[in-house]
Amino acid sequence: MILKDEAATEAAGRELAPSLRAGDVVGLFGNLGAGKTSFARGVLAGLGLADEAPSPSFALVIPYAPPAVRIPVLHVDLYRLESAEEIEELGLDDALGEAALLIEWPERLGDRLWLQTLKVQLADAGSQGRSLTVSVPPSWEGRCPFQ
């Protein structure tokens, strides 16, 4: 799928939001500037967040809870993490039972990335904008709008 600009990237995130449930993991892959945060902002807006979501680059994890959003969500940015110990300290495994996870730079988890992760790849598509491709695990079949 081609996304012509940032607004289209956010719109794609909003399109995913109705399908998101607690326990879901959405991994946002792509280079710096590929649109991961824009997509996550769209998901959060689609879940009801009225304000623009900040990037979690420095906070690492920004939690959102009802009534601000339909379901509890953690917006996570792993870019600055350097070790597995730091990932453990974030408590993502514990949070997953009650919240959905939107994770930027999920490749930092290595083989610890959950099997049920919906993998969203954003890439530069030159003058066309950005490309969006997804890898859909069984837990997302039939509810991912990008199949």
Number of C-alpha atoms within 10 A of each C-alpha: 11 16 21 15 14 17 13 17 27 23 20 22 23 21 17 21 21 15 14 22 16 15 17 22 25 21 26 27 22 19 13 11 11 22 25 28 27 24 26 29 25 27 25 29 21 22 25 17 19 11 10 11 18 14 19 19 16 12 11 18 21 17 14 20 13 12 11 15 16 18 18 21 29 22 25 26 24 21 17 12 14 10 10 12 9 12 16 11 8 14 11 16 13 9 17 17 11 15 22 23 26 28 27 25 20 23 16 18 16 9 8 11 13 15 12 16 23 22 19 20 19 24 21 17 14 9 7 11 16 21 18 20 15 17 15 18 13 11 13 18 11 11 13 19 13 15 11
